[in-house]
């Protein structure tokens, strides 16, 4: 099946809204566009055997391994666009080279958020013409023209039993390694050095921040604390306990940061780019850093906003008596283009031009999806078909697994449809 564009995404909370807006812009130009969630735990999709795209947009393309996955469709697509969803980097990953673009992945087209990433791409050997200075399209979702796609403060207050008369603090958790099993940490360490060190820092900072929160909750009743975990964080019994025993602490994993920054008066995190949405929107923002950030973990985020280092500063931040930078510091302007006129439209224009290019070959030819389909077993064909069906029919009650990928697939497809319809109203 000939498809003009396949737009792939990893975390819907981070990427889906902007990609739906991009999809609509491309469709208005007459293109056939499909979305595909790169679902954790699923390495093969039925679509790969039947879609034959002209252009593939992928969340990350670092090396031949990711490039192979991005091109895992019928045909031999030569036009790969790397969204490079991680661009605020620490010294740790810069030193171990985890996010370095290498091998044939250099021949893809790469999205740059700012001058710093642009220069890194050049250092990696990427041609200037293959670097697109677009900025972060996901930040575009904080623009007021998209307000109709999100829920109001009153709607969220009713749904989550939040007091609309109080200030709301959004804490964007970034403690994704804090309660991972040792085996998983060891596996990650083998892929990206000093993961064990990072996990230790996450654990002790998380523990200290939760102590601040508990102390504040015991002595104040003037604010709703909304704790939003990172999309890949495992459920935490301590957080569930706080959610149950403190009425003004809400542990809410199911909405996007763009949604919450529209309704909150304060935003904070520990060492995460999720704070960008709040900074972009001019909301008082801070890093909670109970312990001094080790040199190995310092990096592009350092200049983004004020650091809160003890309980007294934490209390002052929540009560509104501290002086907090409400706008991005000048030192960070090299790392990201904020308030671009319309980064999504800019990307649509670039993709349109790329589509029109003819004859260039950047990657080797590969076996077609049809040939692969003939080679796989009947069982694998059946498994792929069932997973594809699960996107459109809720079969999850009939499937038993530790993590029900069929339920995830169905929810993601329903979410895509809803956001698409909401975006059409913009």
Secondary structure as UniProt FT lines:
FT   STRAND          2..9
FT   HELIX           12..28
FT   TURN            29..30
FT   STRAND          33..37
FT   TURN            40..41
FT   HELIX           46..49
FT   STRAND          52..58
FT   HELIX           64..70
FT   STRAND          79..82
FT   HELIX           91..96
FT   TURN            97..99
FT   HELIX           103..107
FT   STRAND          109..112
FT   HELIX           115..123
FT   TURN            124..125
FT   HELIX           128..130
FT   STRAND          131..133
FT   HELIX           137..142
FT   HELIX           144..149
FT   HELIX           153..160
FT   TURN            164..165
FT   STRAND          167..172
FT   TURN            176..179
FT   HELIX           182..191
FT   TURN            193..194
FT   HELIX           195..219
FT   STRAND          223..228
FT   TURN            231..232
FT   HELIX           237..245
FT   TURN            247..248
FT   STRAND          249..251
FT   HELIX           257..261
FT   TURN            262..263
FT   STRAND          266..269
FT   HELIX           273..275
FT   HELIX           276..280
FT   TURN            281..282
FT   STRAND          285..288
FT   HELIX           295..297
FT   HELIX           300..303
FT   STRAND          306..308
FT   HELIX           311..319
FT   HELIX           330..332
FT   TURN            333..335
FT   HELIX           343..356
FT   HELIX           369..375
FT   HELIX           378..389
FT   TURN            390..392
FT   HELIX           396..398
FT   HELIX           405..424
//
